[in-house]
Amino acid sequence: VPYISPFTHPFFLIQVDAFLTSLPSAEIPRGDAADRARRRRLRKQIPPQDRRPAIAVEEAWAHRASSQLPDASHSLESELREANRFKNSRNRRDFGVGMVEHMSQSAGQPCADCLGTIGFGDFCIRVRPEHRSLEAIGSTPSSDASDLAPAWHLGCFRCATCADHLVDHCYAWSNGRPYCLRHYGQLIRPRCATCDHLIFSEEYTRAMDQEHHTGHFACRSCDASLTGQRYILRDDEPHCLGCYEAKFANTCEQCKEKIGCDSKDLSFKERHWHEKCFKCSACGTSLADRPFATKEEQLYCSDCYDERFAARCDGCQGVFKAGMRKYEYRGQQWHEECFLCVECKQPIGAKSFIPRENQVVCVPCYEAKYAQRCTKCAEVIRRGGVTYKGNPWHKECFTCTNCTKQLAGLKFTSKDEQPYCADCYGELFAKKCTKCGKPITGFGGCKFISFEDRHWHSECFLCGKCNCNLVGRGFLTSDDMIMCSDCGR
């Protein structure tokens, strides 16, 4: 019987394809890009210095000796002892590799991460039997040890801290949850933010919310240790005082010297001064904590600035000091107390006023002395006035003498200097048409015929028999009747 390799058996190939399909797409090991991504994740999750912490400690001490850094109060032996204790405890008790298997329970099992059901026969990952969740430990004993172990979907087996999927299913167990080796180590020991090694000494530096080996927290410019020293942050990077002053300190506008870390830096519009140099260019008074102004890049105290440059009131010729209210009108400006009515001499302030001959007059004075008054009611006309025969009227006061209808915008006439609307004038004073009896007003170019004491509208001047219009024609009269010449024969 010829030998058949299990790795080329069709069933095996089907299982491999099903397994790859179950993985997150970013983790399928296919192509150079996927291989490089796996190596980056592997180095991040399992740092080489964490795998062999004792060697990392020895290298750190050798660097300390070559760099002539100050000796710590602890010994190399104590750090090595702690590093080996950490490694042995992790490797024997907490380290594991997740095993891929088919879910054997007919009812399935909830995923320990997403709580979704892992169906019977589906791929899942299990941890070492002793790495069990608290719920599994407290549950009813089972004859199958795998029943007590938590299970994960392939895509859900990830670090409890960074949530990255665990490369090659390598994990370290702590408090009932899997971690990558990097974050497992940081649960046990602090990690140096400078060298990325775990810190096994009891003495270390904490700064900027991070931990550092003693001597590793250093100036970003000169690499001098900042442990126990003052430093200044620039773009979230620490610098010793000397380097900070040399590279970043501002130059004083007055004396042209650097403004040191122990000096107060006073700034205005991106210019900087020592506190002692921040003074009035006229009288030399210190301007620290005092109001000031600038003119042609020179500093002045408020008194000197007002004396030299401040605008002046057109009323009293006094200056406008800082905080004073200023009133402007037609290119002139006044203090609040100088902006007065020319008649009553009272401040106008925010009240309304009326200009008169380049002067300002308050409304009460203007109305009392200059405003037009209605011919009828003698009250001030503020708006909506009309003029009739040179006399001003309120719009609502200019009415028909007879019916009191407002005449503004209507046809009207007058009688004995009194205004009348067209209707009232016609009823009261106009001649009446002999034919229709209606008034003959003459409005709108109306023509009429008069004969003896009788009057007719032109359209009413008709033959009494044939009803033809007699305007421009000869006619005869018989008693009260008028007739055309044909009908009068």
C-alpha positions as CSV (number, residue, x, y, z in Angstrom):
1,V,0.0,0.0,0.0
2,P,1.6,3.3,-1.0
3,Y,2.1,5.9,1.8
4,I,-0.2,8.9,1.7
5,S,0.9,12.1,3.6
6,P,-1.9,13.4,5.9
7,F,-0.9,17.0,4.8
8,T,-2.0,16.3,1.2
9,H,-5.2,14.5,2.1
10,P,-8.2,16.4,0.7
11,F,-9.9,16.4,4.1
12,F,-6.9,18.1,5.7
13,L,-6.8,20.7,3.0
14,I,-10.5,21.5,3.4
15,Q,-9.9,22.0,7.2
16,V,-6.9,24.3,6.5
17,D,-9.0,26.4,4.2
18,A,-11.9,26.6,6.7
19,F,-9.5,27.6,9.4
20,L,-8.0,30.5,7.3
21,T,-11.5,31.7,6.4
22,S,-12.3,31.9,10.2
23,L,-9.3,34.3,10.8
24,P,-9.6,38.1,10.7
25,S,-8.7,39.2,7.2
26,A,-5.7,41.2,8.4
27,E,-4.2,38.1,10.1
28,I,-4.3,35.6,7.2
29,P,-0.6,34.8,6.5
30,R,-0.5,35.4,2.8
31,G,2.2,37.4,1.0
32,D,5.1,39.5,2.1
33,A,3.0,42.4,3.4
34,A,1.1,40.1,5.8
35,D,4.4,38.5,6.9
36,R,5.9,41.9,7.8
37,A,2.7,43.0,9.6
38,R,2.9,39.7,11.7
39,R,6.5,40.4,12.6
40,R,5.7,43.9,13.7
41,R,2.8,42.7,15.9
42,L,4.9,39.9,17.3
43,R,7.6,42.3,18.3
44,K,5.1,44.6,19.9
45,Q,3.2,41.9,21.8
46,I,6.2,39.8,22.8
47,P,9.1,42.3,23.3
48,P,12.5,40.6,23.1
49,Q,13.6,42.3,26.4
50,D,10.5,40.8,28.1
51,R,11.3,37.2,27.0
52,R,14.7,37.4,28.7
53,P,14.4,40.1,31.3
54,A,17.6,39.2,33.2
55,I,19.8,39.8,30.1
56,A,18.0,43.2,29.6
57,V,18.9,44.1,33.2
58,E,22.6,43.3,32.7
59,E,22.7,45.3,29.5
60,A,21.1,48.3,31.3
61,W,23.7,48.1,34.1
62,A,26.5,47.9,31.5
63,H,25.1,51.1,29.8
64,R,25.0,52.8,33.2
65,A,28.7,52.0,33.8
66,S,29.8,53.2,30.3
67,S,27.7,56.4,30.5
68,Q,29.0,57.1,34.0
69,L,25.5,57.6,35.4
70,P,25.1,57.8,39.1
71,D,24.9,54.5,41.0
72,A,21.5,53.5,42.3
73,S,21.0,52.6,45.9
74,H,20.1,49.0,44.9
75,S,22.3,46.3,43.5
76,L,22.5,44.4,40.2
77,E,21.9,41.1,42.1
78,S,18.6,42.4,43.5
79,E,17.3,43.4,40.0
80,L,18.4,40.1,38.5
81,R,16.6,38.2,41.3
82,E,13.4,40.1,40.6
83,A,13.7,39.6,36.9
84,N,14.2,35.9,37.2
85,R,11.4,35.6,39.6
86,F,9.1,37.4,37.2
87,K,10.1,35.3,34.2
88,N,9.8,32.0,36.1
89,S,6.4,32.8,37.5
90,R,5.1,33.9,34.1
91,N,6.4,31.0,32.2
92,R,5.4,28.3,34.6
93,R,2.0,29.6,35.8
94,D,0.6,32.2,33.4
95,F,2.1,31.7,29.9
96,G,0.2,29.6,27.4
97,V,-0.5,29.1,23.7
98,G,-4.2,28.9,22.7
99,M,-5.2,25.6,21.1
100,V,-7.4,25.6,18.0
101,E,-10.0,22.9,18.1
102,H,-13.6,22.2,17.0
103,M,-16.3,23.0,19.5
104,S,-17.2,19.6,20.9
105,Q,-20.2,20.5,22.9
106,S,-23.4,19.8,21.1
107,A,-25.1,22.9,22.5
108,G,-22.2,25.1,21.7
109,Q,-20.6,27.5,24.2
110,P,-20.6,31.3,24.6
111,C,-17.4,33.2,23.5
112,A,-15.5,34.5,26.5
113,D,-15.1,37.9,24.7
114,C,-18.1,38.7,22.7
115,L,-20.5,36.3,24.5
116,G,-21.8,35.1,21.1
117,T,-22.4,31.4,20.7
118,I,-19.7,29.2,19.3
119,G,-21.6,26.6,17.4
120,F,-21.0,22.8,17.5
121,G,-18.2,21.9,15.2
122,D,-17.0,25.6,14.7
123,F,-13.3,26.5,15.2
124,C,-12.6,27.9,18.7
125,I,-9.5,28.7,20.8
126,R,-9.1,27.3,24.3
127,V,-6.5,28.1,26.9
128,R,-4.7,25.9,29.3
129,P,-7.2,23.9,31.5
130,E,-6.0,25.7,34.6
131,H,-6.7,29.1,33.0
132,R,-10.4,29.2,33.7
133,S,-12.8,32.0,34.2
134,L,-14.3,32.4,37.7
135,E,-17.7,31.3,36.4
136,A,-16.2,28.1,35.1
137,I,-14.5,27.4,38.3
138,G,-17.7,27.8,40.3
139,S,-19.8,25.7,37.9
140,T,-20.8,22.1,38.3
141,P,-17.9,19.7,37.7
142,S,-17.8,18.0,34.3
143,S,-16.1,14.8,33.2
144,D,-14.5,16.6,30.3
145,A,-11.8,19.0,31.4
146,S,-12.2,21.1,28.3
147,D,-15.8,21.9,29.3
148,L,-14.4,24.0,32.2
149,A,-12.0,26.0,30.0
150,P,-13.3,29.2,28.4
151,A,-13.5,29.3,24.6
152,W,-13.1,32.1,22.1
153,H,-14.0,32.7,18.4
154,L,-10.7,32.8,16.4
155,G,-11.2,36.6,15.9
156,C,-12.1,37.3,19.5
157,F,-8.9,35.9,21.2
158,R,-7.2,39.2,22.0
159,C,-5.3,41.1,24.7
160,A,-7.5,42.5,27.4
161,T,-5.6,45.8,27.5
162,C,-4.8,46.7,23.9
163,A,-7.5,44.5,22.2
164,D,-5.0,43.4,19.6
165,H,-5.5,39.8,18.3
166,L,-2.8,37.6,20.0
167,V,-0.1,36.7,17.5
168,D,0.2,32.9,17.1
169,H,-2.3,32.7,20.1
170,C,0.5,33.3,22.6
171,Y,-0.9,34.8,25.8
172,A,-0.3,35.3,29.5
173,W,-3.1,34.8,31.9
174,S,-4.0,37.2,34.7
175,N,-7.2,37.8,36.7
176,G,-9.2,35.5,34.4
177,R,-8.3,37.2,31.1
178,P,-5.6,36.7,28.4
179,Y,-3.0,39.4,27.8
180,C,-0.2,39.9,25.3
181,L,3.2,39.5,27.1
182,R,3.8,43.3,26.9
183,H,0.7,44.3,28.8
184,Y,0.9,41.3,31.1
185,G,4.4,42.5,32.2
186,Q,3.0,46.0,32.8
187,L,0.5,44.5,35.2
188,I,3.3,43.2,37.3
189,R,6.1,45.8,36.9
190,P,6.3,49.4,35.5
191,R,7.8,49.9,32.1
192,C,10.5,52.5,31.3
193,A,9.1,55.0,28.8
194,T,12.7,55.7,27.6
195,C,14.1,52.2,26.9
196,D,10.9,50.2,26.9
197,H,12.3,47.7,29.4
198,L,10.4,46.5,32.5
199,I,11.8,48.1,35.7
200,F,12.8,45.6,38.3
201,S,14.4,48.0,40.8
202,E,12.4,49.5,43.6
203,E,13.8,52.9,42.8
204,Y,12.8,54.6,39.6
205,T,11.6,58.0,38.4
206,R,8.1,59.0,37.6
207,A,7.6,62.1,35.5
208,M,5.0,63.3,32.9
209,D,2.7,60.4,34.0
210,Q,5.3,57.9,32.9
211,E,7.9,55.7,34.7
212,H,11.6,55.7,33.9
213,H,14.7,53.9,35.1
214,T,16.8,56.1,37.3
215,G,19.0,58.1,34.9
216,H,16.9,57.3,31.8
217,F,14.6,60.4,32.3
218,A,17.0,62.8,30.5
219,C,17.1,66.1,28.7
220,R,16.1,65.7,25.0
221,S,18.9,68.1,24.0
222,C,22.0,67.1,26.0
223,D,20.9,63.7,27.4
224,A,21.7,64.8,30.9
225,S,19.8,63.0,33.6
226,L,16.8,64.9,35.0
227,T,16.2,62.7,38.0
228,G,15.9,65.0,40.9
229,Q,16.5,68.1,38.7
230,R,14.2,70.9,37.5
231,Y,13.2,70.7,33.9
232,I,10.8,72.4,31.4
233,L,8.5,70.8,28.9
234,R,8.6,72.0,25.2
235,D,6.2,70.1,22.8
236,D,5.8,67.5,25.5
237,E,9.6,66.9,25.7
238,P,11.7,67.6,28.8
239,H,14.7,69.9,28.7
240,C,17.2,70.9,31.4
241,L,17.2,74.6,32.3
242,G,20.4,75.3,30.4
243,C,19.3,73.7,27.2
244,Y,15.9,75.3,27.4
245,E,17.3,78.8,27.9
246,A,19.8,78.3,25.0
247,K,17.3,76.9,22.5
248,F,13.9,78.3,23.4
249,A,14.1,81.3,25.8
250,N,12.8,84.6,24.4
251,T,15.0,87.6,24.0
252,C,14.1,90.8,25.8
253,E,13.1,93.7,23.5
254,Q,14.7,96.2,25.9
255,C,18.0,94.8,26.9
256,K,18.4,92.1,24.2
257,E,19.3,89.5,26.8
258,K,17.8,86.0,27.1
259,I,14.8,85.8,29.5
260,G,15.9,83.0,31.8
261,C,13.7,80.4,33.4
262,D,13.9,82.1,36.8
263,S,12.8,85.5,35.3
264,K,9.2,86.5,34.6
265,D,8.6,86.8,30.9
266,L,6.1,89.6,30.0
267,S,4.8,89.5,26.5
268,F,2.6,91.7,24.2
269,K,1.9,91.0,20.6
270,E,4.7,88.4,20.3
271,R,7.3,90.7,21.9
272,H,8.9,89.8,25.2
273,W,10.5,91.7,28.1
274,H,12.0,91.0,31.5
275,E,9.8,92.3,34.2
276,K,12.3,95.0,35.1
277,C,12.6,96.1,31.4
278,F,8.8,96.4,30.9
279,K,8.5,100.1,31.5
280,C,7.2,103.4,30.0
281,S,9.6,104.8,27.4
282,A,8.8,108.3,28.4
283,C,8.8,108.4,32.3
284,G,10.4,105.0,33.0
285,T,7.6,103.8,35.3
286,S,7.2,100.0,35.5
287,L,4.2,98.8,33.5
288,A,3.9,95.5,35.2
289,D,0.3,95.0,36.3
290,R,-0.6,98.6,35.1
291,P,-2.5,99.8,32.0
292,F,-0.4,100.8,29.1
293,A,-0.5,101.7,25.4
294,T,1.8,101.5,22.4
295,K,2.7,104.0,19.7
296,E,5.3,103.2,17.0
297,E,6.4,100.1,18.9
298,Q,7.1,102.1,22.1
299,L,5.5,101.4,25.4
300,Y,3.8,104.2,27.4
301,C,2.0,104.4,30.7
302,S,-1.6,105.6,30.4
303,D,-0.7,109.2,31.6
304,C,2.1,109.7,29.2
305,Y,0.2,108.2,26.3
306,D,-2.8,110.5,27.0
307,E,-0.6,113.5,27.3
308,R,1.1,112.8,23.9
309,F,-1.3,111.0,21.7
310,A,-4.8,110.7,23.1
311,A,-7.8,112.3,21.2
312,R,-9.3,115.4,22.7
313,C,-12.8,116.5,23.3
314,D,-14.2,119.2,21.0
315,G,-16.1,120.6,23.9
316,C,-13.5,121.0,26.7
317,Q,-10.3,120.1,24.8
318,G,-9.6,117.5,27.5
319,V,-8.2,114.0,26.6
320,F,-10.1,110.8,26.4
321,K,-8.7,108.5,29.0
322,A,-9.0,104.7,28.9
323,G,-12.5,103.6,29.8
324,M,-14.1,106.9,29.0
325,R,-17.3,107.0,26.9
326,K,-16.9,109.0,23.7
327,Y,-19.6,110.5,21.5
328,E,-18.9,111.2,17.9
329,Y,-21.0,113.2,15.4
330,R,-20.1,114.7,12.0
331,G,-16.3,114.3,12.6
332,Q,-16.4,115.7,16.1
333,Q,-16.1,114.0,19.4
334,W,-17.1,114.8,23.0
335,H,-16.9,113.5,26.5
336,E,-20.3,112.2,27.8
337,E,-20.7,115.3,30.0
338,C,-19.7,117.7,27.2
339,F,-22.2,116.4,24.6
340,L,-24.9,119.0,25.5
341,C,-28.0,120.5,24.0
342,V,-27.3,124.0,22.7
343,E,-30.5,125.3,24.2
344,C,-30.9,123.8,27.7
345,K,-27.2,122.8,28.2
346,Q,-28.1,119.4,29.5
347,P,-26.1,116.2,28.5
348,I,-27.8,114.4,25.7
349,G,-26.2,111.1,26.4
350,A,-27.9,108.2,24.6
351,K,-31.1,110.2,24.1
352,S,-32.4,111.3,20.6
353,F,-31.4,114.7,19.3
354,I,-32.0,116.8,16.2
355,P,-29.2,118.7,14.3
356,R,-29.8,122.4,13.7
357,E,-27.2,124.7,12.0
358,N,-24.3,122.4,13.0
359,Q,-25.6,122.3,16.6
360,V,-27.4,119.5,18.4
361,V,-30.7,120.2,20.1
362,C,-32.5,117.7,22.4
363,V,-36.0,116.7,21.3
364,P,-37.9,118.6,24.0
365,C,-36.1,121.9,23.2
366,Y,-36.4,121.4,19.5
367,E,-40.2,120.8,19.8
368,A,-40.6,123.7,22.1
369,K,-38.7,126.2,20.0
370,Y,-38.4,125.1,16.4
371,A,-40.9,122.4,15.5
372,Q,-43.9,123.1,13.3
373,R,-47.3,122.9,15.0
374,C,-50.6,121.9,13.6
375,T,-52.9,124.8,12.5
376,K,-55.9,122.9,14.0
377,C,-54.7,121.4,17.3
378,A,-51.5,123.4,17.9
379,E,-49.6,120.3,18.8
380,V,-46.1,119.5,17.4
381,I,-46.1,117.7,14.0
382,R,-43.7,114.8,14.5
383,R,-44.6,112.9,11.3
384,G,-47.3,112.6,8.7
385,G,-47.9,116.3,8.3
386,V,-49.6,118.1,5.3
387,T,-49.4,121.7,4.2
388,Y,-52.4,123.7,2.9
389,K,-52.2,127.3,1.8
390,G,-48.8,127.6,3.6
391,N,-50.2,126.2,6.9
392,P,-49.0,122.9,8.5
393,W,-51.6,120.3,9.6
394,H,-51.4,116.8,11.2
395,K,-52.7,114.4,8.6
396,E,-55.4,113.3,10.9
397,C,-56.4,116.9,11.6
398,F,-56.8,118.0,8.0
399,T,-60.5,117.0,7.6
400,C,-63.6,118.1,5.8
401,T,-65.3,121.0,7.7
402,N,-68.7,119.3,7.3
403,C,-68.2,115.5,7.6
404,T,-64.7,115.4,9.3
405,K,-63.4,112.9,6.7
406,Q,-59.6,113.0,6.4
407,L,-58.7,114.9,3.2
408,A,-55.1,113.8,2.7
409,G,-54.9,112.1,-0.7
410,L,-58.5,113.0,-1.6
411,K,-60.0,115.7,-3.9
412,F,-61.3,118.7,-2.0
413,T,-62.0,122.4,-2.3
414,S,-62.5,125.3,0.0
415,K,-65.3,127.7,0.9
416,D,-64.6,130.8,3.0
417,E,-61.1,129.5,3.7
418,Q,-62.5,126.2,5.0
419,P,-61.7,122.8,3.3
420,Y,-64.6,120.6,2.2
421,C,-64.5,117.2,0.5
422,A,-66.0,117.0,-3.0
423,D,-69.2,115.4,-1.8
424,C,-69.9,117.9,1.0
425,Y,-69.0,120.8,-1.2
426,G,-71.4,119.7,-3.9
427,E,-74.3,119.1,-1.5
428,L,-73.8,122.4,0.4
429,F,-72.6,125.0,-2.2
430,A,-72.7,123.7,-5.9
431,K,-75.4,124.5,-8.5
432,K,-77.9,121.8,-9.1
433,C,-78.6,120.3,-12.6
434,T,-82.1,121.2,-13.8
435,K,-82.4,117.7,-15.4
436,C,-81.0,115.2,-12.8
437,G,-80.9,117.4,-9.7
438,K,-77.4,116.5,-8.8
439,P,-74.7,119.0,-7.9
440,I,-72.5,120.5,-10.7
441,T,-69.1,120.6,-9.0
442,G,-66.7,121.0,-11.9
443,F,-64.3,118.3,-10.6
444,G,-62.5,116.3,-13.2
445,G,-63.1,118.8,-16.0
446,C,-66.9,118.5,-15.8
447,K,-68.7,120.9,-18.3
448,F,-72.1,122.4,-17.7
449,I,-74.6,124.7,-19.6
450,S,-76.3,127.7,-18.0
451,F,-79.4,129.5,-19.4
452,E,-81.2,132.2,-17.5
453,D,-81.3,130.8,-13.9
454,R,-81.2,127.2,-14.9
455,H,-78.1,124.9,-15.2
456,W,-77.5,121.5,-16.7
457,H,-74.6,119.0,-16.9
458,S,-73.5,118.9,-20.5
459,E,-74.7,115.3,-20.7
460,C,-78.1,116.3,-19.2
461,F,-78.8,119.2,-21.7
462,L,-81.2,117.2,-23.8
463,C,-84.3,117.9,-25.9
464,G,-87.4,117.4,-23.8
465,K,-89.2,115.5,-26.7
466,C,-86.6,113.5,-28.8
467,N,-83.9,113.4,-26.1
468,C,-81.1,114.5,-28.4
469,N,-78.2,116.4,-26.9
470,L,-78.4,120.2,-27.4
471,V,-74.8,121.2,-26.6
472,G,-73.6,123.4,-29.4
473,R,-77.0,123.5,-31.2
474,G,-79.8,125.9,-31.3
475,F,-82.8,125.2,-29.0
476,L,-86.2,126.6,-28.1
477,T,-87.9,126.9,-24.7
478,S,-91.5,126.4,-23.8
479,D,-92.2,127.0,-20.1
480,D,-89.6,124.8,-18.3
481,M,-89.0,122.6,-21.3
482,I,-86.2,123.0,-23.8
483,M,-86.5,121.5,-27.3
484,C,-84.4,121.2,-30.4
485,S,-85.4,123.3,-33.4
486,D,-87.0,120.4,-35.2
487,C,-89.3,119.5,-32.3
488,G,-90.1,123.1,-31.6
489,R,-91.7,123.8,-35.0
